[in-house]
Amino acid sequence: MHLRDYLRIFRRNWILIVASTLGGLLIGGAVTILTKPTFTAETQLFVAISNSGTAQELQQGNTFSQARVQSYVRTVTSPIVLQPAIDSLGLTTSAEELATRVRASTDPNTVLINISVSDQSAVQAASTAQGIADSLVATVDKLERPKNGGSSPVSLSITKPAKAPELPSAPNTRLNLLLGLIIGLGLGVGFTTLRTTLDNRVRGEADLRRVTDAPLLGGITFDQSAVGKPLLTQTAPQSPRAESFRQLRTNLQFANVTGNASTVLLTSSLPGEGKSTTATNLAIALAQAGQTVCLVDADLRRPMISEYLGLDRNAGLTTALVGQADVNDLLQPWGEDNLYVLTSGRIPPNPSELLGSEGMQNLLSRLEQAFDIVIIDAPPLLPVTDAAVLSQHVGGIVVVVGSHTARAHDLEKSLSALNLVGANVLGVVLNRLPSKGPDAYAYTYYGTGNEPPQDPPSSRLPRRRVATVKAN
């Protein structure tokens, strides 16, 4: 992966990462607030050996002291030292429990003993540390005193008396917040990595390129108002959505530069990716460019074009295929441009057989001769075989991919099915792309896009038909 891929992943999941990081900070702050403050008092003792003061005796005494210090450090947390301190201070705790709050250490190559005591009271921590130091002095004097009488050769002196600390030693607010920040950020990055690994949805062009090298004919920007007003004529002429379909129209003409694909079929992998609205608006955009266009609703299972355009679908494609009426009598003009619509007709029990029949092939041949371009809305590829069967009779295929809806393995299966039957895939259209963000498919366009949307023209305009479908 390149740096831009990581940046794209971050931009897609920045909310999750930021939320996780803030959550870690909140948890660190909560731990700090809920933890009772603990104070640590420290004291220090010096170990000395009684000698005559000669250089050799001083050297021997220093070596002896350093060797003894380690033993005294371990003695600090023993009951022989702690119990006298407990008794003298009147504490209610046991020696074992007090030992968990006492730390003793020594610096290397020194005869200094450091004792620290932690307690929820600063004064109590200081008095306990001082009591333990006094008890250690008495205990060492008792242990080192010769059995036959006399004074101990080892003496301990308190060089740093214990004082009540002004600030608590725990909780460490900065450390807790830093740990919360690091853990929250780590969890956010981990969740993002796991989500990216498991998520195989096609979100943008980068994801599309991992599946296919087919040309990207265009990206249709998602518009919330398009849910209720899906037609191109219902949006502002200079809006991003309108510009998307004009760009698609231009790119389709370049993809079909040879002019062999005068019949273009639009399909998708699964339902719900927006193929019907894309086919309808592409036909409108082509008609607005001055071409004579025939839009055919060949989705004989879930026809939608008649609903979008407000046309009668009781008589249409299936009516012509069964020979009940001629196609010239079934074409319905729509709008002010040269756009004609052949609705689906009644839903038949055998759609695949009708679409793959010789009658369908002859019908498309007649339409190709009468119109500049024929746009066909076909069923999805994976649930049924209608689109694959129909692809044998058309000049080119355009696959509509719903952004954030289609999955990579479904798209791969769809393209494989088309390649298996030798279909001419002109390219892919990414539908419902976000207008902003890492997966946006931006266009440079003029105008503010604030012009009021146009009402859809009447579907039954009294005008003369410019194209007549001739019988073979």
C-alpha positions as CSV (number, residue, x, y, z in Angstrom):
1,M,0.0,0.0,0.0
2,H,1.1,3.5,-0.8
3,L,1.0,6.5,1.5
4,R,-2.1,7.8,-0.2
5,D,-3.9,4.6,0.6
6,Y,-3.2,5.0,4.3
7,L,-4.3,8.6,4.1
8,R,-7.6,7.4,2.5
9,I,-8.1,4.8,5.2
10,F,-7.6,7.5,7.8
11,R,-10.0,9.9,6.2
12,R,-12.6,7.2,6.0
13,N,-12.3,6.2,9.6
14,W,-11.1,9.5,11.2
15,I,-14.3,9.7,13.3
16,L,-13.7,6.2,14.8
17,I,-10.0,7.0,15.5
18,V,-10.8,10.4,17.1
19,A,-13.7,8.9,19.1
20,S,-11.5,6.1,20.4
21,T,-8.7,8.5,21.3
22,L,-11.1,10.8,23.2
23,G,-12.6,7.7,24.9
24,G,-9.1,6.7,26.1
25,L,-8.5,10.2,27.4
26,L,-11.9,10.1,29.2
27,I,-11.1,6.8,30.8
28,G,-7.7,8.0,31.9
29,G,-9.3,11.1,33.4
30,A,-12.0,9.0,35.1
31,V,-9.3,6.7,36.6
32,T,-7.5,9.7,38.0
33,I,-10.7,11.2,39.5
34,L,-11.9,7.9,41.0
35,T,-8.5,6.9,42.4
36,K,-8.0,8.0,46.0
37,P,-4.8,10.1,46.3
38,T,-1.8,8.4,47.9
39,F,1.1,10.2,49.6
40,T,4.6,8.9,49.9
41,A,7.0,10.0,52.6
42,E,10.8,9.2,52.4
43,T,13.6,8.9,55.0
44,Q,17.3,8.0,54.7
45,L,19.7,6.3,57.0
46,F,23.6,6.1,57.1
47,V,25.4,2.9,58.1
48,A,28.7,3.4,60.0
49,I,31.2,1.0,61.5
50,S,33.1,1.7,64.7
51,N,37.0,1.5,64.2
52,S,40.2,3.0,65.3
53,G,40.5,5.2,62.3
54,T,43.5,3.8,60.5
55,A,43.4,3.7,56.7
56,Q,43.3,-0.1,56.6
57,E,40.6,-0.3,59.1
58,L,38.6,2.4,57.4
59,Q,38.8,0.5,54.1
60,Q,37.8,-2.8,55.8
61,G,35.0,-1.0,57.6
62,N,33.6,0.5,54.4
63,T,33.6,-2.9,52.7
64,F,31.9,-4.4,55.7
65,S,29.3,-1.7,55.7
66,Q,28.4,-2.1,52.0
67,A,28.1,-5.8,52.5
68,R,25.8,-5.4,55.6
69,V,23.6,-2.7,54.0
70,Q,21.9,-5.3,51.7
71,S,20.9,-7.3,54.7
72,Y,19.5,-4.3,56.5
73,V,17.5,-3.3,53.4
74,R,15.8,-6.7,53.5
75,T,15.2,-6.4,57.2
76,V,13.2,-3.2,56.8
77,T,10.0,-5.1,55.6
78,S,10.3,-7.9,58.2
79,P,8.1,-8.1,61.3
80,I,11.1,-7.6,63.6
81,V,11.3,-4.0,62.3
82,L,7.6,-3.2,61.4
83,Q,5.9,-4.6,64.5
84,P,7.7,-2.2,66.9
85,A,6.9,0.7,64.7
86,I,3.2,-0.4,64.6
87,D,3.1,-0.7,68.4
88,S,4.8,2.7,69.0
89,L,2.4,4.5,66.5
90,G,-0.7,2.7,67.7
91,L,-1.5,1.5,64.2
92,T,-4.3,-1.1,63.6
93,T,-2.7,-2.7,60.6
94,S,-0.6,-5.9,60.6
95,A,3.0,-6.2,59.7
96,E,2.2,-8.1,56.5
97,E,-0.2,-5.4,55.3
98,L,2.2,-2.6,56.2
99,A,5.0,-4.3,54.3
100,T,3.1,-3.9,51.1
101,R,3.3,-0.1,51.5
102,V,6.9,0.0,52.5
103,R,9.8,0.2,50.0
104,A,13.5,0.0,51.0
105,S,16.5,0.4,48.7
106,T,20.1,1.3,48.6
107,D,22.2,3.1,46.1
108,P,25.1,1.1,44.6
109,N,28.5,1.4,46.3
110,T,27.0,3.4,49.2
111,V,26.1,2.8,52.8
112,L,22.8,4.7,52.5
113,I,19.4,3.1,53.1
114,N,16.3,4.7,51.6
115,I,12.9,4.0,53.1
116,S,9.6,5.1,51.6
117,V,6.1,4.6,53.0
118,S,2.8,5.2,51.1
119,D,-0.5,6.1,52.8
120,Q,-3.7,7.9,52.0
121,S,-2.7,10.5,54.6
122,A,0.4,12.6,54.2
123,V,0.9,13.0,57.9
124,Q,0.4,9.3,58.6
125,A,2.9,8.4,55.8
126,A,5.6,10.6,57.3
127,S,5.0,9.3,60.9
128,T,5.1,5.7,59.7
129,A,8.3,6.2,57.7
130,Q,9.9,7.9,60.8
131,G,8.7,5.1,63.1
132,I,10.1,2.4,60.8
133,A,13.5,4.2,60.6
134,D,13.7,4.5,64.4
135,S,12.7,0.8,64.7
136,L,15.4,-0.2,62.1
137,V,18.1,1.7,64.1
138,A,17.1,-0.1,67.3
139,T,16.8,-3.5,65.6
140,V,20.3,-3.3,63.9
141,D,21.8,-2.2,67.2
142,K,20.2,-5.2,68.9
143,L,21.2,-7.7,66.2
144,E,24.8,-6.5,65.9
145,R,25.5,-6.3,69.6
146,P,28.0,-9.0,70.8
147,K,26.5,-11.8,72.9
148,N,29.2,-11.4,75.5
149,G,28.3,-7.8,76.1
150,G,29.6,-4.6,74.8
151,S,28.4,-2.1,72.2
152,S,27.4,-2.8,68.6
153,P,30.1,-2.2,66.0
154,V,27.5,-0.9,63.6
155,S,25.5,2.2,64.0
156,L,22.7,3.7,61.9
157,S,22.0,7.4,61.8
158,I,19.0,9.1,60.2
159,T,20.3,11.6,57.7
160,K,17.0,12.7,56.2
161,P,14.0,12.7,58.6
162,A,10.6,11.9,57.1
163,K,8.4,14.9,56.2
164,A,4.7,15.0,55.2
165,P,4.6,15.4,51.4
166,E,2.6,18.3,50.0
167,L,1.5,16.6,46.8
168,P,0.2,13.1,46.3
169,S,2.5,10.6,44.5
170,A,-0.6,8.8,43.0
171,P,-2.6,9.0,40.9
172,N,-0.3,10.4,38.2
173,T,-2.6,12.6,36.2
174,R,-0.3,13.2,33.3
175,L,0.7,9.5,33.1
176,N,-2.9,8.3,33.2
177,L,-3.9,10.8,30.5
178,L,-0.9,9.9,28.3
179,L,-1.6,6.1,28.7
180,G,-5.3,6.7,28.0
181,L,-4.4,8.7,24.9
182,I,-1.9,6.0,23.6
183,I,-4.3,3.1,24.4
184,G,-7.3,4.9,22.8
185,L,-5.3,5.8,19.7
186,G,-4.0,2.2,19.4
187,L,-7.4,0.7,19.8
188,G,-8.8,3.2,17.1
189,V,-6.0,2.3,14.7
190,G,-6.5,-1.4,15.5
191,F,-10.3,-1.2,14.9
192,T,-9.7,0.7,11.7
193,T,-7.2,-1.9,10.4
194,L,-9.6,-4.7,11.2
195,R,-12.6,-2.9,9.7
196,T,-10.6,-2.1,6.5
197,T,-9.4,-5.7,6.3
198,L,-12.9,-7.2,6.7
199,D,-14.8,-4.6,4.7
200,N,-14.8,-5.6,1.0
201,R,-17.3,-3.0,-0.2
202,V,-16.5,-0.8,-3.2
203,R,-16.4,2.7,-1.8
204,G,-14.6,4.6,-4.6
205,E,-12.3,4.4,-7.5
206,A,-9.4,3.0,-5.5
207,D,-11.5,0.0,-4.4
208,L,-12.8,-0.4,-8.0
209,R,-9.3,-0.6,-9.3
210,R,-8.5,-3.6,-7.1
211,V,-11.3,-5.5,-8.9
212,T,-11.1,-4.5,-12.5
213,D,-9.2,-2.4,-15.0
214,A,-12.4,-1.5,-16.9
215,P,-12.7,2.2,-17.8
216,L,-14.5,4.3,-15.2
217,L,-17.1,6.1,-17.3
218,G,-18.2,8.4,-14.5
219,G,-19.2,8.8,-10.9
220,I,-22.7,9.9,-9.9
221,T,-22.7,12.2,-6.9
222,F,-25.3,11.2,-4.2
223,D,-27.9,13.8,-3.6
224,Q,-30.4,13.3,-0.7
225,S,-33.1,15.0,-2.7
226,A,-32.7,12.5,-5.5
227,V,-34.6,9.9,-3.4
228,G,-37.8,11.8,-4.0
229,K,-36.8,13.4,-7.3
230,P,-34.6,11.0,-9.2
231,L,-34.8,12.5,-12.6
232,L,-32.2,14.7,-14.2
233,T,-34.8,17.2,-15.2
234,Q,-35.8,17.6,-11.5
235,T,-32.5,18.9,-10.4
236,A,-30.6,22.2,-11.0
237,P,-28.9,22.3,-14.4
238,Q,-25.5,23.2,-12.8
239,S,-25.8,20.9,-9.8
240,P,-23.1,18.2,-9.3
241,R,-25.6,15.5,-10.0
242,A,-26.6,17.0,-13.3
243,E,-22.9,17.5,-14.2
244,S,-22.2,13.9,-13.3
245,F,-24.6,12.6,-16.0
246,R,-23.3,15.0,-18.6
247,Q,-19.8,13.8,-17.9
248,L,-21.1,10.2,-18.2
249,R,-22.7,11.0,-21.5
250,T,-19.4,12.4,-22.8
251,N,-17.3,9.5,-21.5
252,L,-19.7,7.0,-23.0
253,Q,-19.2,8.6,-26.4
254,F,-15.5,8.3,-26.1
255,A,-15.7,4.7,-25.0
256,N,-17.8,4.0,-28.1
257,V,-15.6,6.0,-30.4
258,T,-16.0,3.4,-33.1
259,G,-19.8,3.8,-33.1
260,N,-20.4,0.1,-33.1
261,A,-22.3,0.1,-29.8
262,S,-25.5,1.9,-30.8
263,T,-27.3,-0.3,-28.2
264,V,-26.0,0.1,-24.7
265,L,-27.2,-2.1,-21.8
266,L,-27.0,-1.0,-18.2
267,T,-27.0,-3.6,-15.5
268,S,-25.5,-4.1,-12.0
269,S,-24.4,-6.9,-9.8
270,L,-27.4,-6.8,-7.3
271,P,-30.6,-4.9,-6.9
272,G,-30.5,-1.5,-5.2
273,E,-27.4,-0.1,-6.9
274,G,-29.3,2.5,-9.0
275,K,-29.1,1.0,-12.5
276,S,-32.6,2.1,-13.4
277,T,-32.2,5.7,-12.4
278,T,-28.8,5.8,-14.1
279,A,-30.2,4.4,-17.3
280,T,-33.1,6.8,-17.3
281,N,-31.0,9.9,-16.6
282,L,-28.4,8.8,-19.1
283,A,-31.1,8.6,-21.8
284,I,-32.4,12.0,-20.8
285,A,-28.9,13.5,-21.0
286,L,-28.3,12.0,-24.4
287,A,-31.6,13.3,-25.7
288,Q,-30.7,16.8,-24.3
289,A,-27.6,16.6,-26.5
290,G,-29.7,16.4,-29.6
291,Q,-29.6,12.6,-30.2
292,T,-32.7,10.5,-30.9
293,V,-32.8,8.1,-28.0
294,C,-34.9,5.0,-27.2
295,L,-35.1,3.9,-23.6
296,V,-36.1,0.3,-23.2
297,D,-37.2,-1.2,-19.8
298,A,-35.9,-4.8,-20.2
299,D,-36.1,-5.5,-16.4
300,L,-39.1,-7.8,-16.7
301,R,-39.0,-8.8,-13.1
302,R,-38.9,-5.4,-11.3
303,P,-39.6,-2.7,-13.9
304,M,-39.1,0.8,-12.6
305,I,-38.7,3.2,-15.6
306,S,-42.4,3.6,-16.1
307,E,-42.8,4.6,-12.5
308,Y,-40.0,7.2,-12.7
309,L,-41.3,8.7,-15.9
310,G,-45.0,8.4,-15.2
311,L,-45.8,6.2,-18.2
312,D,-48.2,3.3,-18.7
313,R,-46.4,0.0,-18.6
314,N,-49.3,-2.3,-19.3
315,A,-48.3,-2.3,-23.0
316,G,-44.6,-2.3,-23.9
317,L,-41.7,-4.7,-24.6
318,T,-43.5,-7.9,-23.7
319,T,-46.5,-6.8,-25.8
320,A,-44.3,-6.5,-28.8
321,L,-42.4,-9.7,-28.2
322,V,-45.5,-11.8,-28.1
323,G,-46.8,-10.1,-31.3
324,Q,-49.9,-8.4,-29.8
325,A,-48.8,-5.0,-31.1
326,D,-46.2,-3.3,-33.3
327,V,-43.4,-1.5,-31.5
328,N,-44.3,1.7,-33.4
329,D,-47.6,1.7,-31.5
330,L,-45.9,1.0,-28.1
331,L,-43.2,3.7,-28.1
332,Q,-44.1,6.6,-25.8
333,P,-42.6,10.0,-26.3
334,W,-41.3,11.8,-23.2
335,G,-40.2,15.3,-22.7
336,E,-39.3,18.0,-25.1
337,D,-36.4,16.2,-26.7
338,N,-36.2,13.2,-29.0
339,L,-36.6,10.6,-26.2
340,Y,-38.9,7.6,-26.6
341,V,-39.6,5.0,-24.0
342,L,-40.5,1.4,-24.5
343,T,-41.8,0.3,-21.1
344,S,-41.7,-3.3,-19.9
345,G,-45.3,-4.3,-20.5
346,R,-46.9,-7.0,-18.4
347,I,-44.5,-9.1,-16.4
348,P,-44.1,-12.5,-18.1
349,P,-43.5,-15.9,-16.4
350,N,-40.4,-16.5,-18.6
351,P,-38.3,-13.3,-18.8
352,S,-35.1,-15.0,-19.8
353,E,-36.6,-16.9,-22.7
354,L,-38.3,-13.7,-24.1
355,L,-35.1,-11.6,-23.8
356,G,-33.0,-14.3,-25.5
357,S,-35.5,-15.0,-28.2
358,E,-35.0,-14.2,-31.9
359,G,-37.9,-11.7,-31.6
360,M,-35.9,-9.7,-29.1
361,Q,-32.9,-9.6,-31.4
362,N,-35.1,-8.4,-34.4
363,L,-36.7,-5.8,-32.2
364,L,-33.4,-4.4,-31.2
365,S,-32.2,-4.3,-34.8
366,R,-35.2,-2.3,-35.8
367,L,-34.6,0.2,-32.9
368,E,-31.0,0.6,-33.8
369,Q,-31.9,1.6,-37.3
370,A,-34.5,4.1,-36.2
371,F,-32.6,5.8,-33.3
372,D,-29.1,7.2,-32.8
373,I,-28.8,5.2,-29.6
374,V,-30.8,2.7,-27.6
375,I,-30.4,2.5,-23.8
376,I,-31.6,-0.7,-22.2
377,D,-32.3,-1.2,-18.5
378,A,-31.6,-4.9,-17.7
379,P,-32.0,-6.9,-14.5
380,P,-29.0,-7.4,-12.2
381,L,-26.4,-10.0,-13.2
382,L,-26.1,-12.2,-10.1
383,P,-29.7,-13.1,-9.2
384,V,-30.9,-14.0,-12.7
385,T,-29.3,-14.6,-16.1
386,D,-31.5,-12.1,-18.0
387,A,-28.7,-9.5,-18.4
388,A,-26.1,-12.1,-19.6
389,V,-28.6,-13.5,-22.1
390,L,-29.5,-10.0,-23.4
391,S,-25.8,-9.0,-23.6
392,Q,-25.6,-11.2,-26.8
393,H,-27.9,-8.8,-28.6
394,V,-26.4,-5.4,-27.7
395,G,-23.3,-3.5,-28.7
396,G,-22.0,-2.7,-25.3
397,I,-22.5,-3.2,-21.5
398,V,-22.2,-0.6,-18.8
399,V,-22.1,-1.9,-15.2
400,V,-23.5,0.3,-12.5
401,V,-21.7,-0.1,-9.1
402,G,-23.4,1.3,-6.0
403,S,-20.8,3.0,-3.8
404,H,-20.8,1.7,-0.2
405,T,-23.3,-1.0,-1.4
406,A,-21.6,-3.3,-3.9
407,R,-19.0,-5.7,-2.6
408,A,-15.8,-6.5,-4.4
409,H,-16.5,-10.2,-4.8
410,D,-20.0,-9.6,-6.2
411,L,-18.6,-7.2,-8.8
412,E,-15.9,-9.6,-9.7
413,K,-18.4,-12.4,-10.3
414,S,-20.5,-10.1,-12.5
415,L,-17.7,-9.1,-14.7
416,S,-16.6,-12.7,-14.9
417,A,-20.1,-13.7,-16.1
418,L,-20.0,-11.0,-18.8
419,N,-16.5,-12.1,-19.9
420,L,-17.7,-15.7,-20.1
421,V,-20.3,-14.8,-22.6
422,G,-18.0,-12.5,-24.6
423,A,-19.9,-9.3,-23.8
424,N,-18.4,-6.0,-24.7
425,V,-18.0,-4.1,-21.4
426,L,-17.7,-0.4,-22.2
427,G,-17.0,0.5,-18.6
428,V,-18.2,1.0,-15.1
429,V,-20.3,3.7,-13.5
430,L,-19.8,4.4,-9.7
431,N,-23.2,5.5,-8.4
432,R,-24.1,7.3,-5.1
433,L,-20.7,8.6,-4.5
434,P,-20.3,11.2,-1.7
435,S,-19.8,14.8,-2.7
436,K,-16.9,15.2,-0.2
437,G,-14.4,13.0,1.4
438,P,-11.8,10.5,0.2
439,D,-14.2,8.7,-2.1
440,A,-15.7,11.7,-3.8
441,Y,-15.6,11.8,-7.6
442,A,-15.3,15.6,-8.2
443,Y,-16.0,17.5,-11.4
444,T,-15.1,21.1,-12.4
445,Y,-18.3,22.8,-13.3
446,Y,-19.6,26.3,-13.7
447,G,-22.5,27.9,-11.9
448,T,-23.6,27.8,-8.3
449,G,-26.0,24.9,-8.5
450,N,-28.7,26.9,-6.8
451,E,-31.0,27.3,-9.7
452,P,-34.5,26.1,-9.1
453,P,-35.1,22.5,-10.3
454,Q,-37.2,22.1,-13.4
455,D,-40.4,20.2,-13.2
456,P,-40.5,17.0,-15.3
457,P,-42.2,17.7,-18.6
458,S,-45.3,15.9,-19.6
459,S,-44.9,12.4,-20.8
460,R,-47.6,12.8,-23.4
461,L,-46.6,15.8,-25.6
462,P,-48.6,16.2,-28.8
463,R,-45.7,16.2,-31.3
464,R,-44.7,14.3,-34.3
465,R,-42.5,11.3,-33.9
466,V,-39.1,11.9,-35.5
467,A,-38.1,8.3,-35.7
468,T,-40.2,5.4,-37.1
469,V,-39.2,1.8,-36.4
470,K,-39.2,-0.1,-39.7
471,A,-40.1,-3.7,-39.9
472,N,-37.4,-6.1,-41.0
